[in-house]
Structures are given as structure tokens and as C-alpha cells.
Amino acid sequence: MAEETQVVKVSIFGSEYPIRAGLSDEDYIREVAAFVDARMHEIQGAMKPSSTLKVAILAALNIADELLSTQVDRERLLSSHHEKITSLSDRLDDLLSQS
């Protein structure tokens, strides 16, 4: 059975947007919209007055860069943990084979 949906109205950079979301997703949608709105205002504050489109594109690039950097960091961390687990497992095997 499909989850019921609702329309959540959010305000981003002075414009209202209706977003269709699951009933349990309203708070999350509002949080995402607030994050995008804050990032756009942050970028606008750092620039001379510019078009909304330019601010939106720079915000999207900024958010995408942050996401991709986080993904790379996560992969490095997972790889490091995997190496440590493999090393510990090998050491444990060696110790168990000696006894």
C-alpha cells in the first residue's frame, strides 16, 4: 500500500514552493528547505547583488561540493576501517594458530 502524501509549502529565498511528501516527511522537507534557504542567503551576503538564478546555481554547486567531499571522506574512512579489521583478524588468526 502506497504511503499517503501531502503538500508541504516551503519558502526558499523569498519564494513559496509546494513540495509533495510522505506524511512522515514534513519536518525533514522543512529542514532541507531551510538548509537551502540559509545557504542561498549566505552566498548572497558574500556577493554583490546578483540574480536569484546565479545565487541558486552557486548554492547548488556549494552543496554538491560538500556532499561529494563528505562521500569521499566516508569512503576513505570505510576503507581504513576495513584495513584495520582485516589486520586484526589476521593477527587473531595467527595467535589462535600458535596455541
Secondary structure, DSSP 8 states (H G I E B T S, - for coil): ----EEEEEEEETTEEEEEEEEGGGHHHHHHHHHHHHHHHHHHHHHSSS--HHHHHHHHHHHHHHHHHHHHHHHHHHHHHHHHHHHHHHHHHHHHHHH-
